[in-house]
Amino acid sequence: MKFIRTICAVAALFGAAGMLGAETLPESLKSEPHQRDSYGWAARHAAVLERHKTLKPDYVFFGDSITHWWGGEPGSVMPVVGPDSWAALFGKHPVTNCGFGFDYIDNAYYRVENGELDGIAPRVILVNLGTNNIGHRGDNAKICGDNMAAFVKLLRKKSPQAKILLIGIYPRREAKFAETIEAANRLYAALADEKQVFFVNPGTLLLAPESKLADPKMMRDRVHLNAAGYRRIAAELSRMLRKIDPQYEGKELKD
């Protein structure tokens, strides 16, 4: 009987230790593959994994359709809109575009859990996610902030050597989302420690004069950027990469 009690006590101890060691995710974060795509989400994920078997990128850029349709590799079955500014931003640096159309922060979390950073050691990981959480799923700012905090924690666990450049959610052409985007960006900014995690909000450069909404001159629809919008974002990201990565050799872009 004493032996059985001892075994049970040891099992309970290891069980508790396992629970303490497990990652605790926000209840709002659902780490799962994307279920809404019209372009082959699973095939794109597989292409990233295959790419990283042979190419070791300096930079990895996680995002949604705004990043997906910008440029770079893996190539997109959807038309890209800003390949020139993408090429100027990253220059000769190997970079992987991990932008996936329609993705929530949750789906990017799943992708990283399932190998997209395995076997590589990027110097900088860029992140622009959250507009679909707000505009499609109806998440509030706190949910976006909590989910992004969990995602940043995962990135730091998977790539402890990397600096993380967290990019604010870009403005949209819909007034009903403007305040939520502003509030979420304040929570994103609070995640920056200016040592390993940095925050930049280039979306302010997309705003129409005296407005909280995106300038139509920078947009091709209510959410997505046109070539001029991408050039404006690229100029600010170029400035930030030059600041945080001494090895950055992209072009010095000007809007």
Buried (B, 14 or more C-beta within 10 A) or exposed (E): EEEEEEEEEEEEEEEEEEEEEEEEBBEBBBBEBBEEBEBEBEEBBEBBBEBBEEEEBBBBBBBBBBBBBBBBBBEBEEEBBBBBBBBBBBEEBBBBBBBBBBBBBBBBBBBBBEBBBEEBEBBBBBBBBBBBBBBEBEBBBBBBBBBBBBBBBBBBEBBEEBBBBBBBBBBBBBEEBBEBBBBBBBBBBEBBEEEBBBBBBBBEBBBBEEEBBBBEEBBBEEBBBBBBBBBBBBBBBBBBBEEBBEEBEBBEBEE
